[in-house]
Amino acid sequence: MKITDEIVDHIAHLARLKFEGEKKVAIKKDMENIISFMAVLSELPTDNVEPLIFMSDRVNVLREDIPVETITQKEALKNAPKKDSDYFRIPKVLDK
């Protein structure tokens, strides 16, 4: 499969990215390398290979959830550039 500028532009649009100049050439080359690698993989015999669903046989291996106070509110606010009693102060992000 040949990667064209239209394919790169379409994928970039879907990913909300923009490639121009040398970056577009580089991403096009990377995509061609990926496609050629997938072609090599498709040549491997996989007739007797079971599909892999999980990476291991272990099920639900979780640690015990024990609440532990690692840092106090006072310690967290100690190095804050701006604070207001019990809270961090940050610049306004959204306009109403």
N, CA, C and O atoms as CSV, one atom per row, in Angstrom:
chain,resi,resn,atom,element,x,y,z
A,1,MET,N,N,0.853,-1.186,0.000
A,1,MET,CA,C,0.000,0.000,0.000
A,1,MET,C,C,0.893,1.241,0.000
A,1,MET,O,O,1.832,1.349,0.789
A,2,LYS,N,N,0.592,2.142,-0.869
A,2,LYS,CA,C,1.347,3.379,-0.979
A,2,LYS,C,C,0.644,4.455,-0.157
A,2,LYS,O,O,-0.556,4.679,-0.311
A,3,ILE,N,N,1.393,5.111,0.709
A,3,ILE,CA,C,0.847,6.199,1.526
A,3,ILE,C,C,0.953,7.491,0.730
A,3,ILE,O,O,2.048,7.921,0.368
A,4,THR,N,N,-0.179,8.099,0.465
A,4,THR,CA,C,-0.208,9.352,-0.299
A,4,THR,C,C,-0.381,10.541,0.639
A,4,THR,O,O,-0.684,10.391,1.823
A,5,ASP,N,N,-0.178,11.727,0.071
A,5,ASP,CA,C,-0.388,12.939,0.863
A,5,ASP,C,C,-1.839,13.056,1.326
A,5,ASP,O,O,-2.111,13.589,2.402
A,6,GLU,N,N,-2.764,12.560,0.514
A,6,GLU,CA,C,-4.187,12.616,0.883
A,6,GLU,C,C,-4.465,11.739,2.101
A,6,GLU,O,O,-5.237,12.116,2.982
A,7,ILE,N,N,-3.835,10.571,2.146
A,7,ILE,CA,C,-4.018,9.679,3.304
A,7,ILE,C,C,-3.438,10.328,4.560
A,7,ILE,O,O,-4.064,10.306,5.620
A,8,VAL,N,N,-2.244,10.905,4.437
A,8,VAL,CA,C,-1.634,11.580,5.576
A,8,VAL,C,C,-2.514,12.728,6.042
A,8,VAL,O,O,-2.727,12.899,7.243
A,9,ASP,N,N,-3.029,13.521,5.100
A,9,ASP,CA,C,-3.901,14.646,5.460
A,9,ASP,C,C,-5.177,14.168,6.139
A,9,ASP,O,O,-5.637,14.773,7.107
A,10,HIS,N,N,-5.748,13.076,5.625
A,10,HIS,CA,C,-6.995,12.550,6.204
A,10,HIS,C,C,-6.769,12.043,7.628
A,10,HIS,O,O,-7.550,12.351,8.529
A,11,ILE,N,N,-5.707,11.270,7.832
A,11,ILE,CA,C,-5.415,10.755,9.172
A,11,ILE,C,C,-5.062,11.896,10.110
A,11,ILE,O,O,-5.461,11.886,11.274
A,12,ALA,N,N,-4.318,12.881,9.615
A,12,ALA,CA,C,-3.982,14.040,10.435
A,12,ALA,C,C,-5.244,14.792,10.838
A,12,ALA,O,O,-5.358,15.255,11.973
A,13,HIS,N,N,-6.188,14.914,9.914
A,13,HIS,CA,C,-7.462,15.586,10.229
A,13,HIS,C,C,-8.225,14.815,11.306
A,13,HIS,O,O,-8.750,15.412,12.246
A,14,LEU,N,N,-8.286,13.491,11.169
A,14,LEU,CA,C,-8.985,12.678,12.166
A,14,LEU,C,C,-8.348,12.795,13.540
A,14,LEU,O,O,-9.045,12.776,14.554
A,15,ALA,N,N,-7.015,12.916,13.580
A,15,ALA,CA,C,-6.290,13.016,14.847
A,15,ALA,C,C,-6.145,14.456,15.310
A,15,ALA,O,O,-5.535,14.731,16.343
A,16,ARG,N,N,-6.710,15.366,14.538
A,16,ARG,CA,C,-6.614,16.810,14.840
A,16,ARG,C,C,-5.155,17.254,14.907
A,16,ARG,O,O,-4.751,17.991,15.806
A,17,LEU,N,N,-4.371,16.781,13.922
A,17,LEU,CA,C,-2.965,17.154,13.811
A,17,LEU,C,C,-2.745,17.870,12.487
A,17,LEU,O,O,-3.607,17.848,11.608
A,18,LYS,N,N,-1.592,18.501,12.353
A,18,LYS,CA,C,-1.273,19.172,11.111
A,18,LYS,C,C,0.196,18.923,10.800
A,18,LYS,O,O,1.068,19.219,11.616
A,19,PHE,N,N,0.468,18.375,9.612
A,19,PHE,CA,C,1.827,18.101,9.189
A,19,PHE,C,C,2.127,18.904,7.935
A,19,PHE,O,O,1.342,18.913,6.987
A,20,GLU,N,N,3.262,19.574,7.937
A,20,GLU,CA,C,3.684,20.348,6.774
A,20,GLU,C,C,5.171,20.162,6.553
A,20,GLU,O,O,5.920,19.907,7.497
A,21,GLY,N,N,5.599,20.290,5.306
A,21,GLY,CA,C,7.009,20.263,4.966
A,21,GLY,C,C,7.702,18.971,5.338
A,21,GLY,O,O,7.229,17.883,5.011
A,22,GLU,N,N,8.835,19.096,6.030
A,22,GLU,CA,C,9.643,17.930,6.393
A,22,GLU,C,C,8.924,16.997,7.355
A,22,GLU,O,O,9.128,15.783,7.317
A,23,LYS,N,N,8.084,17.558,8.215
A,23,LYS,CA,C,7.343,16.710,9.158
A,23,LYS,C,C,6.358,15.811,8.417
A,23,LYS,O,O,6.147,14.660,8.800
A,24,LYS,N,N,5.762,16.340,7.363
A,24,LYS,CA,C,4.818,15.537,6.579
A,24,LYS,C,C,5.559,14.411,5.862
A,24,LYS,O,O,5.064,13.286,5.793
A,25,VAL,N,N,6.739,14.710,5.331
A,25,VAL,CA,C,7.545,13.680,4.662
A,25,VAL,C,C,7.959,12.617,5.679
A,25,VAL,O,O,7.919,11.424,5.378
A,26,ALA,N,N,8.356,13.042,6.880
A,26,ALA,CA,C,8.794,12.094,7.912
A,26,ALA,C,C,7.646,11.194,8.362
A,26,ALA,O,O,7.836,9.987,8.513
A,27,ILE,N,N,6.461,11.760,8.579
A,27,ILE,CA,C,5.328,10.941,9.033
A,27,ILE,C,C,4.882,9.997,7.927
A,27,ILE,O,O,4.443,8.879,8.196
A,28,LYS,N,N,4.995,10.450,6.684
A,28,LYS,CA,C,4.649,9.605,5.546
A,28,LYS,C,C,5.600,8.405,5.485
A,28,LYS,O,O,5.162,7.280,5.248
A,29,LYS,N,N,6.894,8.641,5.695
A,29,LYS,CA,C,7.892,7.570,5.700
A,29,LYS,C,C,7.630,6.603,6.861
A,29,LYS,O,O,7.728,5.388,6.692
A,30,ASP,N,N,7.298,7.141,8.034
A,30,ASP,CA,C,6.989,6.290,9.187
A,30,ASP,C,C,5.776,5.407,8.912
A,30,ASP,O,O,5.770,4.225,9.257
A,31,MET,N,N,4.759,5.980,8.294
A,31,MET,CA,C,3.555,5.202,7.989
A,31,MET,C,C,3.861,4.106,6.972
A,31,MET,O,O,3.342,2.995,7.084
A,32,GLU,N,N,4.700,4.409,5.980
A,32,GLU,CA,C,5.086,3.391,4.999
A,32,GLU,C,C,5.878,2.269,5.678
A,32,GLU,O,O,5.712,1.099,5.332
A,33,ASN,N,N,6.738,2.620,6.644
A,33,ASN,CA,C,7.486,1.598,7.385
A,33,ASN,C,C,6.546,0.708,8.188
A,33,ASN,O,O,6.746,-0.505,8.261
A,34,ILE,N,N,5.534,1.298,8.781
A,34,ILE,CA,C,4.558,0.518,9.556
A,34,ILE,C,C,3.809,-0.443,8.644
A,34,ILE,O,O,3.634,-1.614,8.981
A,35,ILE,N,N,3.366,0.050,7.486
A,35,ILE,CA,C,2.632,-0.797,6.542
A,35,ILE,C,C,3.516,-1.938,6.045
A,35,ILE,O,O,3.051,-3.072,5.933
A,36,SER,N,N,4.787,-1.651,5.745
A,36,SER,CA,C,5.674,-2.714,5.268
A,36,SER,C,C,5.951,-3.738,6.370
A,36,SER,O,O,6.071,-4.930,6.085
A,37,PHE,N,N,6.052,-3.289,7.622
A,37,PHE,CA,C,6.235,-4.220,8.736
A,37,PHE,C,C,5.000,-5.106,8.899
A,37,PHE,O,O,5.127,-6.304,9.152
A,38,MET,N,N,3.821,-4.529,8.758
A,38,MET,CA,C,2.596,-5.328,8.868
A,38,MET,C,C,2.518,-6.354,7.736
A,38,MET,O,O,1.998,-7.453,7.933
A,39,ALA,N,N,3.032,-6.002,6.549
A,39,ALA,CA,C,3.059,-6.961,5.435
A,39,ALA,C,C,3.967,-8.138,5.766
A,39,ALA,O,O,3.643,-9.281,5.444
A,40,VAL,N,N,5.098,-7.869,6.404
A,40,VAL,CA,C,5.998,-8.953,6.818
A,40,VAL,C,C,5.307,-9.840,7.848
A,40,VAL,O,O,5.413,-11.065,7.786
A,41,LEU,N,N,4.603,-9.229,8.791
A,41,LEU,CA,C,3.888,-10.018,9.810
A,41,LEU,C,C,2.800,-10.879,9.195
A,41,LEU,O,O,2.562,-11.996,9.654
A,42,SER,N,N,2.137,-10.376,8.164
A,42,SER,CA,C,1.046,-11.147,7.556
A,42,SER,C,C,1.564,-12.378,6.810
A,42,SER,O,O,0.785,-13.278,6.498
A,43,GLU,N,N,2.866,-12.430,6.521
A,43,GLU,CA,C,3.443,-13.593,5.846
A,43,GLU,C,C,3.721,-14.749,6.810
A,43,GLU,O,O,3.939,-15.876,6.365
A,44,LEU,N,N,3.718,-14.494,8.100
A,44,LEU,CA,C,4.004,-15.546,9.074
A,44,LEU,C,C,2.866,-16.556,9.137
A,44,LEU,O,O,1.695,-16.185,9.067
A,45,PRO,N,N,3.212,-17.831,9.270
A,45,PRO,CA,C,2.162,-18.850,9.383
A,45,PRO,C,C,1.533,-18.822,10.779
A,45,PRO,O,O,2.217,-19.020,11.783
A,46,THR,N,N,0.262,-18.582,10.825
A,46,THR,CA,C,-0.437,-18.502,12.111
A,46,THR,C,C,-1.627,-19.464,12.174
A,46,THR,O,O,-2.561,-19.261,12.949
A,47,ASP,N,N,-1.578,-20.496,11.360
A,47,ASP,CA,C,-2.717,-21.428,11.288
A,47,ASP,C,C,-2.998,-22.119,12.616
A,47,ASP,O,O,-4.161,-22.259,12.993
A,48,ASN,N,N,-1.962,-22.555,13.337
A,48,ASN,CA,C,-2.149,-23.318,14.568
A,48,ASN,C,C,-1.899,-22.473,15.816
A,48,ASN,O,O,-1.581,-23.018,16.873
A,49,VAL,N,N,-2.033,-21.187,15.712
A,49,VAL,CA,C,-1.780,-20.299,16.841
A,49,VAL,C,C,-3.111,-19.839,17.416
A,49,VAL,O,O,-3.948,-19.280,16.708
A,50,GLU,N,N,-3.293,-20.082,18.703
A,50,GLU,CA,C,-4.514,-19.643,19.375
A,50,GLU,C,C,-4.497,-18.123,19.548
A,50,GLU,O,O,-3.444,-17.552,19.832
A,51,PRO,N,N,-5.626,-17.471,19.386
A,51,PRO,CA,C,-5.667,-16.022,19.621
A,51,PRO,C,C,-5.338,-15.703,21.081
A,51,PRO,O,O,-5.795,-16.390,21.994
A,52,LEU,N,N,-4.561,-14.679,21.282
A,52,LEU,CA,C,-4.167,-14.261,22.625
A,52,LEU,C,C,-5.189,-13.258,23.139
A,52,LEU,O,O,-5.351,-12.179,22.568
A,53,ILE,N,N,-5.871,-13.613,24.207
A,53,ILE,CA,C,-6.873,-12.724,24.788
A,53,ILE,C,C,-6.276,-11.970,25.954
A,53,ILE,O,O,-6.473,-10.762,26.084
A,54,PHE,N,N,-5.546,-12.675,26.807
A,54,PHE,CA,C,-4.926,-12.070,27.979
A,54,PHE,C,C,-3.428,-12.339,27.942
A,54,PHE,O,O,-2.982,-13.335,27.374
A,55,MET,N,N,-2.657,-11.444,28.550
A,55,MET,CA,C,-1.208,-11.591,28.549
A,55,MET,C,C,-0.723,-12.635,29.559
A,55,MET,O,O,0.402,-13.122,29.444
A,56,SER,N,N,-1.546,-12.981,30.539
A,56,SER,CA,C,-1.165,-14.009,31.501
A,56,SER,C,C,-2.417,-14.758,31.947
A,56,SER,O,O,-3.542,-14.372,31.631
A,57,ASP,N,N,-2.193,-15.827,32.682
A,57,ASP,CA,C,-3.309,-16.637,33.177
A,57,ASP,C,C,-3.859,-16.117,34.491
A,57,ASP,O,O,-4.892,-16.592,34.962
A,58,ARG,N,N,-3.186,-15.153,35.084
A,58,ARG,CA,C,-3.607,-14.632,36.390
A,58,ARG,C,C,-4.873,-13.785,36.222
A,58,ARG,O,O,-5.035,-13.067,35.236
A,59,VAL,N,N,-5.757,-13.891,37.208
A,59,VAL,CA,C,-7.025,-13.172,37.142
A,59,VAL,C,C,-7.184,-12.303,38.384
A,59,VAL,O,O,-6.971,-12.764,39.506
A,60,ASN,N,N,-7.556,-11.052,38.178
A,60,ASN,CA,C,-7.856,-10.118,39.269
A,60,ASN,C,C,-6.774,-10.083,40.351
A,60,ASN,O,O,-7.068,-10.261,41.533
A,61,VAL,N,N,-5.559,-9.859,39.956
A,61,VAL,CA,C,-4.465,-9.738,40.909
A,61,VAL,C,C,-4.395,-8.269,41.322
A,61,VAL,O,O,-3.840,-7.435,40.606
A,62,LEU,N,N,-4.954,-7.976,42.462
A,62,LEU,CA,C,-5.033,-6.606,42.938
A,62,LEU,C,C,-4.423,-6.504,44.324
A,62,LEU,O,O,-4.422,-7.472,45.085
A,63,ARG,N,N,-3.915,-5.353,44.641
A,63,ARG,CA,C,-3.404,-5.153,45.990
A,63,ARG,C,C,-4.574,-4.793,46.904
A,63,ARG,O,O,-5.622,-4.341,46.442
A,64,GLU,N,N,-4.386,-4.994,48.165
A,64,GLU,CA,C,-5.410,-4.635,49.125
A,64,GLU,C,C,-5.478,-3.116,49.214
A,64,GLU,O,O,-4.445,-2.451,49.295
A,65,ASP,N,N,-6.677,-2.571,49.202
A,65,ASP,CA,C,-6.863,-1.131,49.222
A,65,ASP,C,C,-6.899,-0.645,50.667
A,65,ASP,O,O,-7.919,-0.762,51.347
A,66,ILE,N,N,-5.773,-0.099,51.126
A,66,ILE,CA,C,-5.664,0.392,52.489
A,66,ILE,C,C,-5.444,1.901,52.425
A,66,ILE,O,O,-4.430,2.344,51.885
A,67,PRO,N,N,-6.356,2.693,52.957
A,67,PRO,CA,C,-6.160,4.144,52.913
A,67,PRO,C,C,-5.016,4.572,53.829
A,67,PRO,O,O,-4.954,4.187,54.997
A,68,VAL,N,N,-4.117,5.376,53.272
A,68,VAL,CA,C,-2.963,5.852,54.014
A,68,VAL,C,C,-2.780,7.329,53.689
A,68,VAL,O,O,-2.803,7.715,52.521
A,69,GLU,N,N,-2.602,8.146,54.703
A,69,GLU,CA,C,-2.371,9.560,54.467
A,69,GLU,C,C,-0.887,9.750,54.183
A,69,GLU,O,O,-0.045,9.561,55.062
A,70,THR,N,N,-0.575,10.128,52.941
A,70,THR,CA,C,0.820,10.269,52.549
A,70,THR,C,C,1.316,11.702,52.692
A,70,THR,O,O,2.498,11.921,52.959
A,71,ILE,N,N,0.438,12.672,52.521
A,71,ILE,CA,C,0.816,14.076,52.642
A,71,ILE,C,C,-0.382,14.835,53.204
A,71,ILE,O,O,-1.524,14.598,52.809
A,72,THR,N,N,-0.111,15.727,54.108
A,72,THR,CA,C,-1.211,16.496,54.690
A,72,THR,C,C,-1.537,17.684,53.792
A,72,THR,O,O,-0.756,18.061,52.918
A,73,GLN,N,N,-2.695,18.254,54.029
A,73,GLN,CA,C,-3.109,19.417,53.250
A,73,GLN,C,C,-2.142,20.578,53.470
A,73,GLN,O,O,-1.815,21.308,52.534
A,74,LYS,N,N,-1.698,20.739,54.680
A,74,LYS,CA,C,-0.768,21.824,55.008
A,74,LYS,C,C,0.557,21.633,54.266
A,74,LYS,O,O,1.122,22.595,53.744
A,75,GLU,N,N,1.050,20.397,54.219
A,75,GLU,CA,C,2.296,20.117,53.501
A,75,GLU,C,C,2.142,20.357,51.997
A,75,GLU,O,O,3.059,20.857,51.345
A,76,ALA,N,N,0.992,20.002,51.462
A,76,ALA,CA,C,0.747,20.185,50.037
A,76,ALA,C,C,0.713,21.666,49.669
A,76,ALA,O,O,1.199,22.050,48.605
A,77,LEU,N,N,0.153,22.487,50.525
A,77,LEU,CA,C,0.034,23.919,50.241
A,77,LEU,C,C,1.309,24.690,50.573
A,77,LEU,O,O,1.434,25.858,50.205
A,78,LYS,N,N,2.258,24.055,51.263
A,78,LYS,CA,C,3.444,24.741,51.742
A,78,LYS,C,C,4.236,25.401,50.606
A,78,LYS,O,O,4.692,26.533,50.768
A,79,ASN,N,N,4.410,24.738,49.479
A,79,ASN,CA,C,5.206,25.256,48.375
A,79,ASN,C,C,4.366,25.825,47.231
A,79,ASN,O,O,4.896,26.119,46.159
A,80,ALA,N,N,3.086,25.979,47.450
A,80,ALA,CA,C,2.221,26.512,46.404
A,80,ALA,C,C,2.542,27.985,46.159
A,80,ALA,O,O,2.691,28.746,47.115
A,81,PRO,N,N,2.652,28.404,44.884
A,81,PRO,CA,C,2.938,29.805,44.607
A,81,PRO,C,C,1.811,30.732,45.080
A,81,PRO,O,O,2.059,31.843,45.546
A,82,LYS,N,N,0.574,30.254,44.951
A,82,LYS,CA,C,-0.570,31.023,45.431
A,82,LYS,C,C,-1.522,30.063,46.129
A,82,LYS,O,O,-1.794,28.968,45.638
A,83,LYS,N,N,-2.018,30.490,47.271
A,83,LYS,CA,C,-2.977,29.650,47.988
A,83,LYS,C,C,-3.982,30.545,48.684
A,83,LYS,O,O,-3.714,31.717,48.946
A,84,ASP,N,N,-5.135,29.982,48.980
A,84,ASP,CA,C,-6.210,30.710,49.640
A,84,ASP,C,C,-6.728,29.815,50.755
A,84,ASP,O,O,-7.531,28.921,50.491
A,85,SER,N,N,-6.312,30.018,51.940
A,85,SER,CA,C,-6.622,29.219,53.135
A,85,SER,C,C,-6.368,27.732,52.883
A,85,SER,O,O,-5.261,27.257,53.134
A,86,ASP,N,N,-7.352,26.992,52.399
A,86,ASP,CA,C,-7.227,25.545,52.237
A,86,ASP,C,C,-7.097,25.103,50.782
A,86,ASP,O,O,-7.132,23.902,50.511
A,87,TYR,N,N,-6.946,26.043,49.826
A,87,TYR,CA,C,-7.004,25.690,48.409
A,87,TYR,C,C,-5.837,26.286,47.631
A,87,TYR,O,O,-5.253,27.291,48.034
A,88,PHE,N,N,-5.503,25.642,46.496
A,88,PHE,CA,C,-4.562,26.212,45.549
A,88,PHE,C,C,-5.287,27.298,44.762
A,88,PHE,O,O,-6.462,27.142,44.429
A,89,ARG,N,N,-4.605,28.384,44.464
A,89,ARG,CA,C,-5.162,29.434,43.607
A,89,ARG,C,C,-4.479,29.321,42.252
A,89,ARG,O,O,-3.251,29.286,42.165
A,90,ILE,N,N,-5.282,29.264,41.203
A,90,ILE,CA,C,-4.745,29.170,39.848
A,90,ILE,C,C,-5.368,30.258,38.989
A,90,ILE,O,O,-6.431,30.775,39.333
A,91,PRO,N,N,-4.731,30.619,37.877
A,91,PRO,CA,C,-5.339,31.610,36.998
A,91,PRO,C,C,-6.650,31.097,36.414
A,91,PRO,O,O,-6.858,29.891,36.276
A,92,LYS,N,N,-7.513,32.019,36.080
A,92,LYS,CA,C,-8.810,31.662,35.508
A,92,LYS,C,C,-8.586,30.985,34.156
A,92,LYS,O,O,-7.824,31.480,33.325
A,93,VAL,N,N,-9.251,29.858,33.944
A,93,VAL,CA,C,-9.061,29.087,32.730
A,93,VAL,C,C,-10.241,29.252,31.776
A,93,VAL,O,O,-10.046,29.402,30.570
A,94,LEU,N,N,-11.439,29.225,32.300
A,94,LEU,CA,C,-12.644,29.308,31.482
A,94,LEU,C,C,-13.331,30.649,31.676
A,94,LEU,O,O,-13.408,31.180,32.785
A,95,ASP,N,N,-13.828,31.181,30.568
A,95,ASP,CA,C,-14.647,32.387,30.636
A,95,ASP,C,C,-16.099,31.996,30.587
A,95,ASP,O,O,-16.465,31.042,29.902
A,96,LYS,N,N,-16.929,32.717,31.302
A,96,LYS,CA,C,-18.364,32.406,31.286
A,96,LYS,C,C,-19.061,33.189,30.215
A,96,LYS,O,O,-20.273,33.061,30.047
